[in-house]
Amino acid sequence: MYLAHTSFGMVMREVAIGFSRDRTTVMYACHLVEDSRDDEDYDAVVSTLEKVVNQDFSAWRMAA
């Protein structure tokens, strides 16, 4: 959910629909990830995932 929102630029409503969840659930999940990024190891994992998504799916995003 977090990566869909931040890397793909989807609004929370779109993410919620894609995951069959409520918008508030997406908001909670995104806040949870942001708060957890204070931990260096967790932040490193999320940063790596962001890089992979941004590199591997950049062409897909441009086509959408």
C-alpha distances in whole Angstrom, upper triangle without the diagonal:
4,6,5,6,9,10,10,11,9,10,9,11,10,6,8,11,9,8,11,10,12,11,12,9,6,9,10,7,7,11,11,10,12,15,15,15,19,19,20,20,16,16,18,15,12,15,16,12,12,16,15,13,15,18,17,16,17,20,18,16,20,21,18
4,5,5,6,8,9,10,10,11,9,13,12,9,11,14,12,11,15,13,14,12,13,11,8,9,10,7,5,9,9,7,9,12,12,12,15,16,17,17,14,13,15,13,9,12,13,11,10,14,14,12,13,17,17,15,17,20,18,16,19,21,19
4,5,5,5,7,9,9,11,11,14,13,10,13,15,13,12,16,16,17,15,16,14,11,12,14,11,9,12,13,10,11,15,14,13,17,18,18,17,14,13,14,12,9,10,11,8,7,10,11,8,10,13,13,12,13,16,15,13,16,18,16
4,6,6,5,7,6,9,9,11,9,7,10,12,9,10,14,14,15,13,15,14,10,12,14,11,10,14,15,13,14,17,17,17,20,21,22,21,18,17,18,16,12,14,15,11,10,13,13,9,11,14,14,11,13,15,13,11,15,16,13
4,6,6,5,5,6,6,10,9,7,10,12,11,12,15,14,14,11,13,13,9,10,12,11,8,11,13,12,12,16,16,16,19,21,21,21,18,17,18,17,13,14,16,13,11,14,15,12,12,16,16,14,14,17,15,13,16,17,15
4,6,5,7,9,10,13,12,10,14,16,15,15,18,17,18,15,16,15,12,12,14,12,9,12,14,11,11,15,15,14,17,19,19,19,16,14,16,15,11,11,14,11,9,12,13,10,10,14,15,13,13,16,15,12,15,18,16
4,6,8,11,12,15,13,12,15,17,15,16,19,19,20,17,19,18,14,15,17,15,12,15,16,14,14,17,17,16,19,20,20,20,17,15,16,15,11,11,12,10,7,9,10,7,7,10,11,9,9,13,12,9,12,15,13
4,5,9,11,13,11,10,14,15,13,14,18,18,19,16,19,18,14,15,18,16,14,17,18,16,16,20,20,19,22,24,23,23,20,19,19,18,14,14,15,13,10,12,12,9,8,12,12,9,9,11,10,7,10,12,10
4,6,9,11,10,10,13,14,13,15,18,18,18,15,17,17,13,14,17,16,13,16,18,16,16,19,20,19,22,24,24,24,22,19,21,20,16,16,18,15,12,15,15,12,11,15,15,12,12,14,13,9,12,14,11
4,6,8,6,6,10,11,10,12,14,14,14,12,15,15,11,12,15,14,12,15,18,16,16,20,21,20,24,25,26,26,23,21,23,21,17,18,20,17,14,17,17,14,14,17,17,14,14,16,14,11,13,14,11
4,5,5,6,9,10,11,13,14,13,12,9,12,13,10,10,14,14,12,14,17,16,16,19,21,21,24,26,27,27,24,22,24,23,19,20,22,19,17,20,20,17,17,21,21,18,18,20,17,14,17,18,14
4,5,5,6,9,10,10,12,10,9,6,8,9,6,7,10,10,9,12,14,14,15,17,19,19,22,24,26,26,22,21,24,22,19,20,22,19,17,21,21,18,19,22,22,19,20,22,20,17,20,21,17
4,5,5,6,9,10,10,9,8,5,9,10,8,9,13,13,13,15,17,18,18,21,22,23,26,28,29,29,26,25,27,25,22,24,25,22,21,24,24,20,21,25,24,21,22,23,20,18,20,21,17
4,5,5,6,9,10,10,10,8,12,12,10,12,15,14,14,17,19,18,19,22,23,23,27,28,29,29,26,25,26,24,21,23,24,20,19,22,21,18,19,22,21,18,19,20,17,15,17,17,14
4,5,5,6,8,8,9,8,11,10,7,10,12,11,11,14,16,15,16,19,20,20,24,25,26,26,22,22,23,21,18,20,21,17,16,20,19,16,17,20,20,17,18,20,17,15,18,18,15
4,5,5,6,5,5,5,8,8,6,9,11,11,11,14,16,16,18,20,21,22,25,26,28,27,24,23,26,23,20,22,24,20,19,23,22,19,21,24,23,20,22,23,20,18,22,22,18
4,5,5,6,8,8,12,11,10,13,15,14,15,18,19,19,21,24,24,25,28,30,31,30,27,26,28,26,23,25,26,22,21,24,24,20,22,25,23,20,22,23,19,18,21,21,17
4,6,8,10,11,14,12,10,14,16,14,15,18,19,18,21,23,23,24,28,28,29,28,25,25,26,23,20,23,23,19,19,22,20,17,19,22,20,17,19,20,17,16,19,18,15
4,5,9,10,12,10,9,13,14,12,13,17,17,17,19,21,21,22,26,26,28,26,23,23,25,22,19,22,22,19,19,22,21,18,20,23,21,19,21,22,19,18,22,21,18
4,7,9,12,10,10,14,15,14,16,18,19,19,22,24,24,25,28,29,31,30,26,26,28,25,23,26,26,22,23,26,24,21,24,27,25,22,24,26,22,21,25,24,21
4,7,8,6,7,11,11,11,13,16,16,17,19,21,21,23,26,27,29,28,24,25,27,24,22,25,26,22,22,26,25,22,24,27,26,24,26,27,24,22,26,26,22
4,5,5,7,9,10,11,13,15,16,17,19,20,21,23,26,27,30,29,25,26,28,26,23,26,27,24,24,27,27,24,26,29,28,25,27,29,26,24,27,27,24
4,5,5,6,9,10,11,12,14,16,17,18,20,21,24,26,28,28,24,24,27,25,22,24,26,23,22,25,25,22,24,27,27,24,25,27,24,22,25,25,22
4,5,5,6,9,10,10,12,14,15,16,18,20,22,24,27,27,23,23,26,24,21,24,26,23,22,26,27,24,25,29,29,26,27,30,27,25,28,29,25
4,5,5,6,9,10,10,12,14,15,16,19,21,22,25,24,21,21,24,22,19,22,24,21,21,25,25,22,24,27,27,25,26,29,26,24,27,28,25
4,5,5,6,9,10,11,12,14,15,17,20,21,23,23,19,19,22,20,17,19,21,18,17,21,21,19,20,24,24,21,23,25,23,20,24,25,22
4,6,5,6,9,10,11,12,14,16,18,20,22,23,19,19,22,20,17,19,22,19,18,22,23,20,21,25,25,23,24,27,25,22,25,26,23
4,6,5,6,9,10,10,12,14,16,18,21,21,17,18,21,19,17,19,22,20,19,23,24,22,23,27,27,25,26,29,27,25,28,29,26
4,5,5,6,9,10,11,12,15,16,19,18,15,15,18,16,13,16,18,16,16,20,20,18,20,23,23,22,24,26,24,22,26,27,25
4,5,5,6,9,10,11,14,15,17,18,14,13,16,15,12,14,17,15,14,17,18,16,18,21,22,20,21,24,23,20,23,25,23
4,5,5,6,8,10,12,14,17,17,14,14,17,16,13,16,19,17,16,20,21,20,21,24,25,24,24,28,26,24,27,29,26
4,5,5,6,9,11,12,15,15,12,12,16,15,12,15,18,16,16,20,21,20,21,24,25,24,25,29,27,25,28,30,28
4,5,5,6,9,10,12,13,9,9,12,11,9,11,14,13,13,16,17,16,18,21,22,21,22,26,24,22,26,28,26
4,5,5,8,10,12,13,10,9,12,13,10,11,15,14,13,16,18,17,18,21,23,22,23,26,25,23,26,28,26
4,5,6,9,12,13,10,10,14,14,12,14,17,17,16,19,21,21,22,25,26,25,26,30,29,27,30,32,30
4,5,6,9,10,7,7,11,11,10,12,15,15,15,18,20,19,21,24,25,25,26,29,28,27,30,32,30
4,5,7,8,6,4,8,9,8,9,12,13,13,15,17,18,18,21,23,23,24,27,27,25,28,30,29
4,6,9,8,7,10,12,11,12,15,16,16,18,21,21,22,24,26,26,27,31,30,28,31,34,32
4,6,5,6,9,10,11,12,14,16,16,18,20,21,22,24,26,26,27,31,31,29,32,35,33
4,6,5,6,9,10,10,12,14,15,16,18,20,21,22,24,25,26,30,30,29,31,34,33
4,5,5,6,9,10,11,13,14,15,17,19,20,21,23,24,25,29,29,28,31,33,32
4,5,5,6,9,10,11,12,14,16,17,18,20,21,22,24,27,27,26,29,31,30
4,5,5,6,8,10,10,12,14,15,16,18,20,21,21,25,25,24,26,29,28
4,6,5,6,9,10,11,12,14,15,16,18,20,21,24,24,23,26,29,28
4,5,5,6,9,10,11,12,14,15,16,18,19,23,23,22,25,27,27
4,5,5,6,9,10,10,12,14,15,16,17,21,20,19,22,25,24
4,5,5,6,9,10,10,12,14,15,16,20,20,19,21,24,23
4,5,5,6,9,10,11,12,14,15,18,19,18,21,23,23
4,5,5,6,8,10,10,11,13,17,16,16,19,21,20
4,5,5,6,8,10,10,11,15,15,14,16,19,18
4,5,5,6,8,10,10,14,15,14,16,19,19
4,6,5,6,8,10,13,13,13,16,18,18
4,6,5,5,7,11,10,10,13,15,15
4,6,6,5,9,10,9,11,14,14
4,6,6,8,10,10,12,14,15
4,6,8,8,10,12,13,14
4,5,5,6,9,10,11
4,5,5,6,9,10
4,5,5,6,9
4,5,5,6
4,5,5
4,6
4
